[in-house]
Amino acid sequence: MPDAPIAYILKRFPRFSETFILNELLAHEAAGATTQVYSLLAPPEEPRHAGLAQLKAKVQILKALGSGPDGVAAPGDAALYSGKTAQEIGALQRKAKAVALDALARGITHFHAHFGSDTTIVACLAAREVGGSYSFTAHAKDIYHTYVTPEADADMRRAKMREAAFVATVSDYNARALSRLCPEARIIRLYNGIDLDAFAPVDPATQIPGHLIAVGRMVEKKGFDVLLKAGAELKARTVPFTVSLIGSGPLEPALRAQRAALGLEDCVAMDGPLPQEALINAMGKAQAAVLPCVVTDSGDRDGLPTVLLEAMARGLPVVTTTTSGGPEIVEDGITGRLCAPGDATALADALEDVLALPERAQVMGAAGRRRAERLFDLTTNAGTLRRLLRDPARAGQEAA
């Protein structure tokens, strides 16, 4: 009898900024697994990655189930629904019932959610309905951001973790934070995986001297305002450089205004987001990648930025900060440079150090590629997750 589909519960699928989820699903299918996706909301109107056309997963959108009677938290579930209205609780409960009904017909008894948010609530409720189990991958905002109060958020996170068969997370930094929060939970550190064949080492002949690439949503935690300040310092030092700042988001107007105010329009390009295949090509022109992550006032921060892993796979040295998983990506002075978050001068120093000697940058990039092969291979890491999803009980043997 064939295995039941691997079932993912996601907030919106597909989503342009979440290539790691698409790649994970594709890796499962490449290994012969059948996949099923339940999306709580309809996907946004935005470009699609070419890889989506290869995905065979059935995708069920649950958006139409958002209206109906108010919900009631069962005894003991108050923390699970922290900060939610009765209407929001009802919507999640209805979606969980719809997932459970469909899952029973497919023989699904385990659900995996990405992000410890509403997706994990629905996974938990659906697992109860079918008498099965659930797990989730915790990333960043779902671990650190303050939604209600620090105390209420901690209770909510513990409620999700205690009942889960296991909790995967993308860095040792995150694993330590989650273990402190809920020592009894089974925590698995599992790095995001990169398709090492797609992100092959760049040809040095295509690299533009002094050219940097910075990729991410234009939100506070990416630290792009710090990057622009560092760019102004490099310009004042007469260090030759250019930057491709790739992405979009709520801070884009402010960043464009800052770029103009600093006189950087001639050396910092802001051309919007790129699909993965175009991003691979853009990386081929860069001498280094940079992402100066910071911690926001709400506590939000990046966990382990996938784009930096992709840059390492392409053989680029990486410049980032010591925030959260940064030191797990970069070996300072070996695969790139680390600096303090929020410090534009320190960032400028690190960038100048990488750009000053192209030959050393290539050595760093080659070391980064070897590190990516060792730690961030998609086939290996998705395979580890798949074994856990097929046999959640084994998570107790592999817990961090």
Secondary structure as UniProt FT lines:
FT   STRAND          6..12
FT   TURN            16..17
FT   HELIX           19..30
FT   TURN            31..32
FT   STRAND          35..41
FT   HELIX           50..54
FT   STRAND          58..61
FT   HELIX           63..66
FT   TURN            75..76
FT   TURN            78..83
FT   HELIX           86..106
FT   STRAND          110..114
FT   HELIX           118..130
FT   STRAND          133..138
FT   HELIX           141..144
FT   HELIX           150..163
FT   STRAND          166..169
FT   HELIX           172..181
FT   TURN            183..184
FT   STRAND          187..189
FT   TURN            196..198
FT   HELIX           204..206
FT   TURN            209..210
FT   STRAND          211..215
FT   HELIX           220..222
FT   HELIX           224..236
FT   TURN            237..238
FT   STRAND          242..246
FT   TURN            250..251
FT   HELIX           252..261
FT   TURN            262..263
FT   TURN            265..267
FT   STRAND          268..270
FT   HELIX           276..283
FT   TURN            284..285
FT   STRAND          288..291
FT   TURN            297..298
FT   HELIX           306..313
FT   TURN            314..315
FT   STRAND          318..321
FT   TURN            324..325
FT   HELIX           326..329
FT   TURN            333..335
FT   STRAND          336..339
FT   TURN            341..342
FT   HELIX           344..356
FT   HELIX           358..375
FT   HELIX           378..390
FT   HELIX           392..394
FT   HELIX           395..398
//
